[in-house]
Structure formats: C-alpha cells, structure tokens
Amino acid sequence: MSHFRELMEGEFGAVRASSLSRDHVFAELDGQTVEQAIESGIDLRRVWRAVCDAYDVPAARR
C-alpha cells in the first residue's frame, strides 16, 4: 500500500493524488474511486493500471 501511495504522489503530487483518489470515479474499477476500490479489495496493481490508463501515464512510469 505504501508503494502505491508513493507512485500516486510521485506521478501527481501529494495534493492532486489525494484528490484524485477520493473524487475521480473509474469505470475500470467498477464505477468506484481509488479509495473505494482499495476498500473493496480490488488488487492495487489493477487500481494503478486504471489510474495510468485514465491519465495517460507513460509506460516507463507504470
């Protein structure tokens, strides 16, 4: 979990990562936010891939 948070903050900055995790609903995560997906037990790799796909994170940083 800490590595996931580091990836999010490294890519988006602490404030934006926090906001994105709480507010953005991802179709790829069954219509959940990042926080909801984590709470429901979705694998963190799947969550990270959904974020990367939605925000066009370059392959080198995935």
KOLGU-145062 format. One record per atom (N, C-alpha, C): x negated, y, z; residue number from 0; atom name; chain; residue in one letter. Coordinates in Angstrom, 1 decimal, always signed. Example, Ala and Ser with C-alpha at 12.3 -4.5 7.8 and 13.67 -1.06 7.14 Angstrom:
REM residues 2
u: -13.2&v: -5.7&w: +7.8&lummar: 0&vomar: N&mimar: A&miba: a $
u: -12.3&v: -4.5&w: +7.8&lummar: 0&vomar: CA&mimar: A&miba: a $
u: -13.2&v: -3.3&w: +7.8&lummar: 0&vomar: C&mimar: A&miba: a $
u: -12.8&v: -2.2&w: +7.1&lummar: 1&vomar: N&mimar: A&miba: s $
u: -13.7&v: -1.1&w: +7.1&lummar: 1&vomar: CA&mimar: A&miba: s $
u: -12.9&v: +0.0&w: +7.9&lummar: 1&vomar: C&mimar: A&miba: s $
This chain:
REM residues 62
u: -0.8&v: -1.2&w: +0.0&lummar: 0&vomar: N&mimar: A&miba: m $
u: +0.0&v: +0.0&w: +0.0&lummar: 0&vomar: CA&mimar: A&miba: m $
u: -0.9&v: +1.3&w: +0.0&lummar: 0&vomar: C&mimar: A&miba: m $
u: -1.9&v: +1.3&w: +0.8&lummar: 1&vomar: N&mimar: A&miba: s $
u: -2.8&v: +2.4&w: +0.8&lummar: 1&vomar: CA&mimar: A&miba: s $
u: -3.5&v: +2.7&w: -0.6&lummar: 1&vomar: C&mimar: A&miba: s $
u: -3.8&v: +1.6&w: -1.3&lummar: 2&vomar: N&mimar: A&miba: h $
u: -4.4&v: +1.8&w: -2.6&lummar: 2&vomar: CA&mimar: A&miba: h $
u: -3.4&v: +2.4&w: -3.5&lummar: 2&vomar: C&mimar: A&miba: h $
u: -2.1&v: +2.0&w: -3.5&lummar: 3&vomar: N&mimar: A&miba: f $
u: -1.1&v: +2.5&w: -4.3&lummar: 3&vomar: CA&mimar: A&miba: f $
u: -0.9&v: +4.0&w: -4.0&lummar: 3&vomar: C&mimar: A&miba: f $
u: -0.9&v: +4.4&w: -2.8&lummar: 4&vomar: N&mimar: A&miba: r $
u: -0.8&v: +5.8&w: -2.4&lummar: 4&vomar: CA&mimar: A&miba: r $
u: -2.0&v: +6.6&w: -2.9&lummar: 4&vomar: C&mimar: A&miba: r $
u: -3.2&v: +6.0&w: -2.8&lummar: 5&vomar: N&mimar: A&miba: e $
u: -4.4&v: +6.7&w: -3.4&lummar: 5&vomar: CA&mimar: A&miba: e $
u: -4.3&v: +6.9&w: -4.9&lummar: 5&vomar: C&mimar: A&miba: e $
u: -3.8&v: +5.9&w: -5.6&lummar: 6&vomar: N&mimar: A&miba: l $
u: -3.6&v: +6.0&w: -7.0&lummar: 6&vomar: CA&mimar: A&miba: l $
u: -2.6&v: +7.1&w: -7.4&lummar: 6&vomar: C&mimar: A&miba: l $
u: -1.5&v: +7.2&w: -6.6&lummar: 7&vomar: N&mimar: A&miba: m $
u: -0.5&v: +8.2&w: -6.9&lummar: 7&vomar: CA&mimar: A&miba: m $
u: -1.0&v: +9.6&w: -6.6&lummar: 7&vomar: C&mimar: A&miba: m $
u: -1.7&v: +9.8&w: -5.5&lummar: 8&vomar: N&mimar: A&miba: e $
u: -2.2&v: +11.1&w: -5.2&lummar: 8&vomar: CA&mimar: A&miba: e $
u: -3.4&v: +11.5&w: -6.1&lummar: 8&vomar: C&mimar: A&miba: e $
u: -4.2&v: +10.5&w: -6.5&lummar: 9&vomar: N&mimar: A&miba: g $
u: -5.3&v: +10.8&w: -7.4&lummar: 9&vomar: CA&mimar: A&miba: g $
u: -4.8&v: +11.2&w: -8.8&lummar: 9&vomar: C&mimar: A&miba: g $
u: -3.7&v: +10.7&w: -9.2&lummar: 10&vomar: N&mimar: A&miba: e $
u: -3.1&v: +11.0&w: -10.5&lummar: 10&vomar: CA&mimar: A&miba: e $
u: -2.3&v: +12.3&w: -10.5&lummar: 10&vomar: C&mimar: A&miba: e $
u: -1.5&v: +12.5&w: -9.5&lummar: 11&vomar: N&mimar: A&miba: f $
u: -0.5&v: +13.6&w: -9.5&lummar: 11&vomar: CA&mimar: A&miba: f $
u: -0.8&v: +14.7&w: -8.4&lummar: 11&vomar: C&mimar: A&miba: f $
u: -1.7&v: +14.4&w: -7.5&lummar: 12&vomar: N&mimar: A&miba: g $
u: -1.9&v: +15.3&w: -6.4&lummar: 12&vomar: CA&mimar: A&miba: g $
u: -1.0&v: +15.0&w: -5.3&lummar: 12&vomar: C&mimar: A&miba: g $
u: -1.3&v: +15.3&w: -4.0&lummar: 13&vomar: N&mimar: A&miba: a $
u: -0.5&v: +14.8&w: -2.9&lummar: 13&vomar: CA&mimar: A&miba: a $
u: +0.9&v: +15.3&w: -2.9&lummar: 13&vomar: C&mimar: A&miba: a $
u: +1.1&v: +16.6&w: -3.2&lummar: 14&vomar: N&mimar: A&miba: v $
u: +2.5&v: +17.2&w: -3.1&lummar: 14&vomar: CA&mimar: A&miba: v $
u: +3.4&v: +16.6&w: -4.2&lummar: 14&vomar: C&mimar: A&miba: v $
u: +2.8&v: +16.6&w: -5.4&lummar: 15&vomar: N&mimar: A&miba: r $
u: +3.7&v: +16.0&w: -6.5&lummar: 15&vomar: CA&mimar: A&miba: r $
u: +3.9&v: +14.6&w: -6.4&lummar: 15&vomar: C&mimar: A&miba: r $
u: +2.9&v: +13.8&w: -5.9&lummar: 16&vomar: N&mimar: A&miba: a $
u: +3.1&v: +12.4&w: -5.8&lummar: 16&vomar: CA&mimar: A&miba: a $
u: +4.2&v: +12.1&w: -4.8&lummar: 16&vomar: C&mimar: A&miba: a $
u: +4.2&v: +12.8&w: -3.7&lummar: 17&vomar: N&mimar: A&miba: s $
u: +5.2&v: +12.7&w: -2.7&lummar: 17&vomar: CA&mimar: A&miba: s $
u: +6.6&v: +13.0&w: -3.2&lummar: 17&vomar: C&mimar: A&miba: s $
u: +6.7&v: +14.1&w: -3.9&lummar: 18&vomar: N&mimar: A&miba: s $
u: +8.0&v: +14.5&w: -4.5&lummar: 18&vomar: CA&mimar: A&miba: s $
u: +8.4&v: +13.5&w: -5.6&lummar: 18&vomar: C&mimar: A&miba: s $
u: +7.5&v: +13.0&w: -6.4&lummar: 19&vomar: N&mimar: A&miba: l $
u: +7.9&v: +12.1&w: -7.5&lummar: 19&vomar: CA&mimar: A&miba: l $
u: +8.4&v: +10.8&w: -6.8&lummar: 19&vomar: C&mimar: A&miba: l $
u: +7.7&v: +10.3&w: -5.8&lummar: 20&vomar: N&mimar: A&miba: s $
u: +8.1&v: +9.1&w: -5.1&lummar: 20&vomar: CA&mimar: A&miba: s $
u: +9.5&v: +9.1&w: -4.5&lummar: 20&vomar: C&mimar: A&miba: s $
u: +9.9&v: +10.3&w: -4.0&lummar: 21&vomar: N&mimar: A&miba: r $
u: +11.2&v: +10.4&w: -3.4&lummar: 21&vomar: CA&mimar: A&miba: r $
u: +12.3&v: +10.8&w: -4.4&lummar: 21&vomar: C&mimar: A&miba: r $
u: +12.0&v: +11.5&w: -5.4&lummar: 22&vomar: N&mimar: A&miba: d $
u: +13.0&v: +12.1&w: -6.2&lummar: 22&vomar: CA&mimar: A&miba: d $
u: +13.3&v: +11.5&w: -7.6&lummar: 22&vomar: C&mimar: A&miba: d $
u: +12.3&v: +11.0&w: -8.3&lummar: 23&vomar: N&mimar: A&miba: h $
u: +12.4&v: +10.5&w: -9.6&lummar: 23&vomar: CA&mimar: A&miba: h $
u: +13.0&v: +9.1&w: -9.6&lummar: 23&vomar: C&mimar: A&miba: h $
u: +14.1&v: +8.9&w: -10.3&lummar: 24&vomar: N&mimar: A&miba: v $
u: +14.7&v: +7.6&w: -10.5&lummar: 24&vomar: CA&mimar: A&miba: v $
u: +14.2&v: +6.9&w: -11.7&lummar: 24&vomar: C&mimar: A&miba: v $
u: +13.7&v: +5.7&w: -11.6&lummar: 25&vomar: N&mimar: A&miba: f $
u: +13.1&v: +5.0&w: -12.7&lummar: 25&vomar: CA&mimar: A&miba: f $
u: +14.1&v: +3.9&w: -13.2&lummar: 25&vomar: C&mimar: A&miba: f $
u: +14.5&v: +3.9&w: -14.4&lummar: 26&vomar: N&mimar: A&miba: a $
u: +15.3&v: +2.8&w: -15.0&lummar: 26&vomar: CA&mimar: A&miba: a $
u: +14.6&v: +1.5&w: -14.8&lummar: 26&vomar: C&mimar: A&miba: a $
u: +13.2&v: +1.5&w: -15.0&lummar: 27&vomar: N&mimar: A&miba: e $
u: +12.4&v: +0.3&w: -15.0&lummar: 27&vomar: CA&mimar: A&miba: e $
u: +12.4&v: -0.3&w: -13.6&lummar: 27&vomar: C&mimar: A&miba: e $
u: +12.8&v: +0.4&w: -12.6&lummar: 28&vomar: N&mimar: A&miba: l $
u: +12.8&v: +0.0&w: -11.2&lummar: 28&vomar: CA&mimar: A&miba: l $
u: +14.3&v: -0.2&w: -10.8&lummar: 28&vomar: C&mimar: A&miba: l $
u: +15.1&v: -0.6&w: -11.7&lummar: 29&vomar: N&mimar: A&miba: d $
u: +16.5&v: -0.9&w: -11.4&lummar: 29&vomar: CA&mimar: A&miba: d $
u: +17.2&v: +0.3&w: -10.9&lummar: 29&vomar: C&mimar: A&miba: d $
u: +16.9&v: +1.5&w: -11.4&lummar: 30&vomar: N&mimar: A&miba: g $
u: +17.6&v: +2.7&w: -11.0&lummar: 30&vomar: CA&mimar: A&miba: g $
u: +17.2&v: +3.2&w: -9.6&lummar: 30&vomar: C&mimar: A&miba: g $
u: +16.0&v: +2.9&w: -9.2&lummar: 31&vomar: N&mimar: A&miba: q $
u: +15.5&v: +3.3&w: -7.9&lummar: 31&vomar: CA&mimar: A&miba: q $
u: +14.4&v: +4.3&w: -8.0&lummar: 31&vomar: C&mimar: A&miba: q $
u: +14.2&v: +5.0&w: -6.9&lummar: 32&vomar: N&mimar: A&miba: t $
u: +13.0&v: +5.8&w: -6.8&lummar: 32&vomar: CA&mimar: A&miba: t $
u: +11.8&v: +4.9&w: -6.4&lummar: 32&vomar: C&mimar: A&miba: t $
u: +10.6&v: +5.4&w: -6.4&lummar: 33&vomar: N&mimar: A&miba: v $
u: +9.4&v: +4.7&w: -5.9&lummar: 33&vomar: CA&mimar: A&miba: v $
u: +9.7&v: +4.2&w: -4.5&lummar: 33&vomar: C&mimar: A&miba: v $
u: +10.1&v: +5.1&w: -3.6&lummar: 34&vomar: N&mimar: A&miba: e $
u: +10.3&v: +4.8&w: -2.2&lummar: 34&vomar: CA&mimar: A&miba: e $
u: +11.3&v: +3.7&w: -2.1&lummar: 34&vomar: C&mimar: A&miba: e $
u: +12.4&v: +3.8&w: -2.8&lummar: 35&vomar: N&mimar: A&miba: q $
u: +13.5&v: +2.8&w: -2.7&lummar: 35&vomar: CA&mimar: A&miba: q $
u: +13.0&v: +1.4&w: -3.2&lummar: 35&vomar: C&mimar: A&miba: q $
u: +12.2&v: +1.5&w: -4.3&lummar: 36&vomar: N&mimar: A&miba: a $
u: +11.7&v: +0.2&w: -4.9&lummar: 36&vomar: CA&mimar: A&miba: a $
u: +10.7&v: -0.5&w: -3.9&lummar: 36&vomar: C&mimar: A&miba: a $
u: +9.9&v: +0.3&w: -3.3&lummar: 37&vomar: N&mimar: A&miba: i $
u: +9.0&v: -0.3&w: -2.3&lummar: 37&vomar: CA&mimar: A&miba: i $
u: +9.8&v: -0.9&w: -1.1&lummar: 37&vomar: C&mimar: A&miba: i $
u: +10.7&v: -0.2&w: -0.6&lummar: 38&vomar: N&mimar: A&miba: e $
u: +11.5&v: -0.7&w: +0.5&lummar: 38&vomar: CA&mimar: A&miba: e $
u: +12.3&v: -1.9&w: +0.1&lummar: 38&vomar: C&mimar: A&miba: e $
u: +12.7&v: -2.0&w: -1.2&lummar: 39&vomar: N&mimar: A&miba: s $
u: +13.5&v: -3.2&w: -1.6&lummar: 39&vomar: CA&mimar: A&miba: s $
u: +12.6&v: -4.4&w: -1.9&lummar: 39&vomar: C&mimar: A&miba: s $
u: +11.3&v: -4.2&w: -1.8&lummar: 40&vomar: N&mimar: A&miba: g $
u: +10.3&v: -5.3&w: -2.0&lummar: 40&vomar: CA&mimar: A&miba: g $
u: +9.8&v: -5.5&w: -3.4&lummar: 40&vomar: C&mimar: A&miba: g $
u: +10.0&v: -4.6&w: -4.3&lummar: 41&vomar: N&mimar: A&miba: i $
u: +9.5&v: -4.7&w: -5.7&lummar: 41&vomar: CA&mimar: A&miba: i $
u: +8.0&v: -4.6&w: -5.6&lummar: 41&vomar: C&mimar: A&miba: i $
u: +7.3&v: -5.5&w: -6.3&lummar: 42&vomar: N&mimar: A&miba: d $
u: +5.9&v: -5.5&w: -6.3&lummar: 42&vomar: CA&mimar: A&miba: d $
u: +5.3&v: -4.2&w: -6.7&lummar: 42&vomar: C&mimar: A&miba: d $
u: +4.2&v: -3.8&w: -5.9&lummar: 43&vomar: N&mimar: A&miba: l $
u: +3.6&v: -2.5&w: -6.1&lummar: 43&vomar: CA&mimar: A&miba: l $
u: +3.0&v: -2.3&w: -7.5&lummar: 43&vomar: C&mimar: A&miba: l $
u: +2.5&v: -3.4&w: -8.1&lummar: 44&vomar: N&mimar: A&miba: r $
u: +2.0&v: -3.3&w: -9.5&lummar: 44&vomar: CA&mimar: A&miba: r $
u: +3.1&v: -3.0&w: -10.5&lummar: 44&vomar: C&mimar: A&miba: r $
u: +4.3&v: -3.5&w: -10.3&lummar: 45&vomar: N&mimar: A&miba: r $
u: +5.4&v: -3.2&w: -11.1&lummar: 45&vomar: CA&mimar: A&miba: r $
u: +5.8&v: -1.7&w: -11.0&lummar: 45&vomar: C&mimar: A&miba: r $
u: +5.8&v: -1.2&w: -9.7&lummar: 46&vomar: N&mimar: A&miba: v $
u: +6.1&v: +0.2&w: -9.4&lummar: 46&vomar: CA&mimar: A&miba: v $
u: +5.1&v: +1.1&w: -10.1&lummar: 46&vomar: C&mimar: A&miba: v $
u: +3.8&v: +0.8&w: -10.0&lummar: 47&vomar: N&mimar: A&miba: w $
u: +2.7&v: +1.6&w: -10.6&lummar: 47&vomar: CA&mimar: A&miba: w $
u: +2.9&v: +1.6&w: -12.1&lummar: 47&vomar: C&mimar: A&miba: w $
u: +3.1&v: +0.4&w: -12.7&lummar: 48&vomar: N&mimar: A&miba: r $
u: +3.3&v: +0.4&w: -14.1&lummar: 48&vomar: CA&mimar: A&miba: r $
u: +4.5&v: +1.3&w: -14.6&lummar: 48&vomar: C&mimar: A&miba: r $
u: +5.6&v: +1.2&w: -13.8&lummar: 49&vomar: N&mimar: A&miba: a $
u: +6.7&v: +2.1&w: -14.2&lummar: 49&vomar: CA&mimar: A&miba: a $
u: +6.4&v: +3.5&w: -14.1&lummar: 49&vomar: C&mimar: A&miba: a $
u: +5.6&v: +3.9&w: -13.1&lummar: 50&vomar: N&mimar: A&miba: v $
u: +5.2&v: +5.3&w: -13.0&lummar: 50&vomar: CA&mimar: A&miba: v $
u: +4.3&v: +5.7&w: -14.2&lummar: 50&vomar: C&mimar: A&miba: v $
u: +3.3&v: +4.8&w: -14.4&lummar: 51&vomar: N&mimar: A&miba: c $
u: +2.4&v: +5.1&w: -15.5&lummar: 51&vomar: CA&mimar: A&miba: c $
u: +3.1&v: +5.2&w: -16.9&lummar: 51&vomar: C&mimar: A&miba: c $
u: +4.0&v: +4.3&w: -17.1&lummar: 52&vomar: N&mimar: A&miba: d $
u: +4.8&v: +4.4&w: -18.4&lummar: 52&vomar: CA&mimar: A&miba: d $
u: +5.6&v: +5.7&w: -18.5&lummar: 52&vomar: C&mimar: A&miba: d $
u: +6.2&v: +6.0&w: -17.4&lummar: 53&vomar: N&mimar: A&miba: a $
u: +7.1&v: +7.2&w: -17.4&lummar: 53&vomar: CA&mimar: A&miba: a $
u: +6.3&v: +8.5&w: -17.6&lummar: 53&vomar: C&mimar: A&miba: a $
u: +5.1&v: +8.5&w: -17.1&lummar: 54&vomar: N&mimar: A&miba: y $
u: +4.3&v: +9.8&w: -17.1&lummar: 54&vomar: CA&mimar: A&miba: y $
u: +3.1&v: +9.7&w: -18.0&lummar: 54&vomar: C&mimar: A&miba: y $
u: +3.1&v: +8.7&w: -18.9&lummar: 55&vomar: N&mimar: A&miba: d $
u: +2.0&v: +8.5&w: -19.9&lummar: 55&vomar: CA&mimar: A&miba: d $
u: +0.6&v: +8.6&w: -19.3&lummar: 55&vomar: C&mimar: A&miba: d $
u: +0.4&v: +7.9&w: -18.2&lummar: 56&vomar: N&mimar: A&miba: v $
u: -0.9&v: +7.8&w: -17.6&lummar: 56&vomar: CA&mimar: A&miba: v $
u: -1.8&v: +7.0&w: -18.5&lummar: 56&vomar: C&mimar: A&miba: v $
u: -3.0&v: +7.6&w: -18.9&lummar: 57&vomar: N&mimar: A&miba: p $
u: -3.9&v: +6.9&w: -19.8&lummar: 57&vomar: CA&mimar: A&miba: p $
u: -4.3&v: +5.5&w: -19.3&lummar: 57&vomar: C&mimar: A&miba: p $
u: -4.5&v: +4.6&w: -20.2&lummar: 58&vomar: N&mimar: A&miba: a $
u: -4.8&v: +3.2&w: -19.8&lummar: 58&vomar: CA&mimar: A&miba: a $
u: -6.0&v: +3.1&w: -18.9&lummar: 58&vomar: C&mimar: A&miba: a $
u: -7.0&v: +4.0&w: -19.1&lummar: 59&vomar: N&mimar: A&miba: a $
u: -8.2&v: +4.0&w: -18.3&lummar: 59&vomar: CA&mimar: A&miba: a $
u: -7.9&v: +4.2&w: -16.8&lummar: 59&vomar: C&mimar: A&miba: a $
u: -6.8&v: +4.9&w: -16.5&lummar: 60&vomar: N&mimar: A&miba: r $
u: -6.5&v: +5.2&w: -15.1&lummar: 60&vomar: CA&mimar: A&miba: r $
u: -5.4&v: +4.3&w: -14.6&lummar: 60&vomar: C&mimar: A&miba: r $
u: -5.0&v: +3.4&w: -15.3&lummar: 61&vomar: N&mimar: A&miba: r $
u: -3.9&v: +2.5&w: -14.8&lummar: 61&vomar: CA&mimar: A&miba: r $
u: -4.5&v: +1.4&w: -14.0&lummar: 61&vomar: C&mimar: A&miba: r $
